[in-house]
């Protein structure tokens, strides 16, 4: 049985790497939000991350996040970073402060409808399939302007864009991140959720405002997640 990861030390190391990448880009480290991706990790490990200063936790599944929220506690913002099915839109609003993977008009409209019933706004990012992979979710870059034009709803707060690049070299990923930033700038949005354990430093150099880091903090995932 492998030893439990030193979550506090790992978090500190990731923060140092974030600060160095931000400095290379002439940015402040405080402008980059670190989302600790805790899918399949235990509540105990997540509590260790929170005790070490993590304030943003990412999960892939609504049910898993709902179960962990009460077990973890603390002043934590929860982010849904996985694909969301429309029939879980209402429960997702109850579990997450920010939903990263909105990739269709139908899903956005479902979230707005549930948000209206709750008397609040749904805070979302639009997922863009910059790499054009058929296996990935996300709106095609060329379709983004039309989608944004149709998503003018008082109960929907579109805060930025999100992407997951193809499994390519970091320099090839850089081109994906650069394109997402251009799309974000053209749309007049603020947030860029891009970059994971293997490429978050490049993402920061290209303007990421949120990076989603799991393995570098918690170690390898448990094998319950087969996605």
Phi, psi and omega in degrees: 000129184286152180289150178295142180292151173275088188298319181297315180294320179296318178299317180298318179296319179295318179299320179296320179293323176298314181298319180293318180294319179297318180298320179299329181266005181070030182244165175269138178302329181294345179277358181244120179269126178269118176257115180278112185277113191246019181301133181071357178276156182285157175300327180298315179293323179293320177299323178297321178294318179296319178297332180271006174109359178294132181238354179232122183241132179254137177227154180264338188232138182299310184300318181295319180293318179300321180292325185276332185306311182289328181286329183273313180065200177078172179275084187235138172261129182258135182241131173270114183251355179264178180290137180249129175275146184302323184288355177248013185298316181297315180293328178296322178295329178284337186260334192232143174279329182219133180251115189276336195251041178284123189228014179202157176298319183298317180293317179299318180293323178295318178296318179297320180296315179292324178295319177301317180295335180264358179068037182213178176254142174275121179269122188221158166244148176267126178276128181245129180272076186296325182281352178068026181281131180291338181276353183254149173282169176124150178282146176292142181308319182292339182268353185298312182302318181294321179296314180299323180297326182275350185260040177269096185223134182296343181256014180233123177249102180272112190258348179168200184236157179222148174210158170236113183287164175297165177286082184234180176295161181297327180288327174290322176299324179306320180296322177295316180295321180295322180291321179297321178298318179298320178294319178298314181297318180295329181274351180070031180261175186253310192272147172228105177265103182201146181104130178231195188308317187278346187215016186293332180292319176296320179299319178296318178300333181261008170111008180305137172257345175221134173239144186248100189243121179246297188300321181291344179258311188257356186083189182297145180290155170289161190266022174289332184269112183256011180288000000 
